Amino acid sequence: MQTATLPLSLLKKGEKAIIISLENTALSIKLMEMGCMPGELLTVDYIAPLGDPISIRIGNYLLGLRKDEAAMIKVLKQ
């Protein structure tokens, strides 16, 4: 069974996903420098009450992203 990719911004707190691709070229360079590489496993650690920002756990650290930045990251939910 194959599952479609979805934007990271649609995940809920506690959900895990694997990064499939990064859409925005300028932003993708910045995100890759921070460890958001295709194939990396991440966990949604916290979502602010109004949905922005989102905190993800990737590797050994937490990364805070704006909702529009998270929407540029395509993931496969685990």
Helices and strands as residue ranges (DSSP letters): E 6-7, G 8-10, E 16-22, H 25-33, E 41-47, E 54-58, E 61-65, H 67-70, E 73-77
